[in-house]
């Protein structure tokens, strides 16, 4: 089965999780890069504002076509109880191109369920989901076994 991990990460927490998933699957990985700057304190504030409004943002060109993969692992941080705008923008841009999907999210503590529901609106019902807190990622206290099966 051919898999692709696609993620957005502002602070590298989701990136760590994405790289762990891709490493265990030995598959391709694609980082979503928005043309909007979400770096630093100003970027953080912009992300919260954009997250609350579900703003679709322009993305840099990507290398992989999701239609070429059996399963796409889609991940992002939670912003204002929604999946980060760059991931939603990716989903919207590639609507109808996904075979099967699995979702992974990172957050300080909450907003997972509403974010998963939002992601599903732009893709399809995921085969599986996993929600991991920032603390769990930093400490390596999560188990991907059932998520990857």
Buried (B, 14 or more C-beta within 10 A) or exposed (E): EEBBBBBBBBBEBBBBBBBBBBEEBEBBBBBBEBEBEBEEEEBBEBBEEBBEEBBBBEBEEBEBEBEEBEBBBBBBBBBBBBBBBBBBBBBBBBEEBBBBBBBBBBBEEEBBEBBBEBBBEBBBEBEBBBBBBBEBBEEEEBEBEEBBE
